[in-house]
Amino acid sequence: MLFFLVGLLVVNFILPIEYVGIKWRAFCGCIGAWAIGVMLLALVANYVRDWRHLSLIVSCGGIPLLFTWW
């Protein structure tokens, strides 16, 4: 379990840095993609009160990533 967690943390740190310019790399390295996701989840949860609908909306956000699998 710890092995997978370390791999997830490395990916969560490196991928956002790859997509931004040199000017924003330090900011993305300090904040991280997970923090932005948590803030967006709180914003969406403020407007969507039913937990089932919230779960569906959050899960549908990952569907476009399925096309990048290959």
Rosetta constraint file for C-alpha pairs under 8 A:
AtomPair CA 1 CA 5 HARMONIC 6.43 0.50
AtomPair CA 2 CA 6 HARMONIC 6.24 0.50
AtomPair CA 3 CA 7 HARMONIC 6.49 0.50
AtomPair CA 4 CA 8 HARMONIC 6.17 0.50
AtomPair CA 5 CA 9 HARMONIC 6.22 0.50
AtomPair CA 6 CA 10 HARMONIC 6.27 0.50
AtomPair CA 7 CA 11 HARMONIC 6.29 0.50
AtomPair CA 8 CA 12 HARMONIC 6.01 0.50
AtomPair CA 9 CA 13 HARMONIC 6.20 0.50
AtomPair CA 10 CA 14 HARMONIC 6.12 0.50
AtomPair CA 11 CA 15 HARMONIC 5.81 0.50
AtomPair CA 12 CA 16 HARMONIC 7.04 0.50
AtomPair CA 12 CA 32 HARMONIC 6.99 0.50
AtomPair CA 12 CA 33 HARMONIC 6.36 0.50
AtomPair CA 12 CA 34 HARMONIC 7.19 0.50
AtomPair CA 13 CA 17 HARMONIC 6.95 0.50
AtomPair CA 13 CA 29 HARMONIC 6.37 0.50
AtomPair CA 13 CA 32 HARMONIC 6.16 0.50
AtomPair CA 13 CA 33 HARMONIC 7.35 0.50
AtomPair CA 14 CA 18 HARMONIC 6.36 0.50
AtomPair CA 15 CA 19 HARMONIC 6.70 0.50
AtomPair CA 16 CA 20 HARMONIC 6.70 0.50
AtomPair CA 16 CA 28 HARMONIC 6.48 0.50
AtomPair CA 16 CA 29 HARMONIC 7.86 0.50
AtomPair CA 16 CA 32 HARMONIC 7.27 0.50
AtomPair CA 16 CA 33 HARMONIC 6.43 0.50
AtomPair CA 17 CA 21 HARMONIC 7.85 0.50
AtomPair CA 17 CA 24 HARMONIC 7.99 0.50
AtomPair CA 17 CA 25 HARMONIC 5.39 0.50
AtomPair CA 17 CA 28 HARMONIC 6.15 0.50
AtomPair CA 17 CA 29 HARMONIC 6.66 0.50
AtomPair CA 20 CA 24 HARMONIC 6.10 0.50
AtomPair CA 20 CA 25 HARMONIC 6.40 0.50
AtomPair CA 21 CA 25 HARMONIC 6.44 0.50
AtomPair CA 24 CA 28 HARMONIC 6.25 0.50
AtomPair CA 25 CA 29 HARMONIC 5.97 0.50
AtomPair CA 26 CA 30 HARMONIC 6.21 0.50
AtomPair CA 27 CA 31 HARMONIC 6.08 0.50
AtomPair CA 28 CA 32 HARMONIC 5.22 0.50
AtomPair CA 28 CA 33 HARMONIC 7.26 0.50
AtomPair CA 31 CA 35 HARMONIC 6.24 0.50
AtomPair CA 31 CA 36 HARMONIC 7.67 0.50
AtomPair CA 32 CA 36 HARMONIC 7.04 0.50
AtomPair CA 33 CA 37 HARMONIC 6.28 0.50
AtomPair CA 34 CA 38 HARMONIC 6.16 0.50
AtomPair CA 35 CA 39 HARMONIC 6.27 0.50
AtomPair CA 36 CA 40 HARMONIC 6.18 0.50
AtomPair CA 37 CA 41 HARMONIC 6.05 0.50
AtomPair CA 38 CA 42 HARMONIC 6.29 0.50
AtomPair CA 39 CA 43 HARMONIC 6.35 0.50
AtomPair CA 40 CA 44 HARMONIC 6.19 0.50
AtomPair CA 41 CA 45 HARMONIC 5.94 0.50
AtomPair CA 41 CA 58 HARMONIC 7.75 0.50
AtomPair CA 42 CA 46 HARMONIC 6.15 0.50
AtomPair CA 43 CA 47 HARMONIC 7.04 0.50
AtomPair CA 44 CA 48 HARMONIC 6.10 0.50
AtomPair CA 44 CA 54 HARMONIC 7.61 0.50
AtomPair CA 45 CA 49 HARMONIC 6.22 0.50
AtomPair CA 45 CA 54 HARMONIC 6.55 0.50
AtomPair CA 48 CA 53 HARMONIC 6.97 0.50
AtomPair CA 48 CA 54 HARMONIC 5.92 0.50
AtomPair CA 49 CA 53 HARMONIC 7.87 0.50
AtomPair CA 49 CA 54 HARMONIC 7.25 0.50
AtomPair CA 50 CA 54 HARMONIC 6.22 0.50
AtomPair CA 51 CA 55 HARMONIC 5.99 0.50
AtomPair CA 52 CA 56 HARMONIC 6.26 0.50
AtomPair CA 53 CA 57 HARMONIC 6.11 0.50
AtomPair CA 54 CA 58 HARMONIC 6.12 0.50
AtomPair CA 55 CA 59 HARMONIC 6.03 0.50
AtomPair CA 56 CA 60 HARMONIC 6.11 0.50
AtomPair CA 57 CA 61 HARMONIC 6.63 0.50
AtomPair CA 58 CA 62 HARMONIC 7.61 0.50
AtomPair CA 59 CA 63 HARMONIC 7.44 0.50
AtomPair CA 62 CA 66 HARMONIC 7.10 0.50
AtomPair CA 63 CA 67 HARMONIC 7.67 0.50
AtomPair CA 64 CA 68 HARMONIC 7.47 0.50
AtomPair CA 65 CA 69 HARMONIC 6.97 0.50
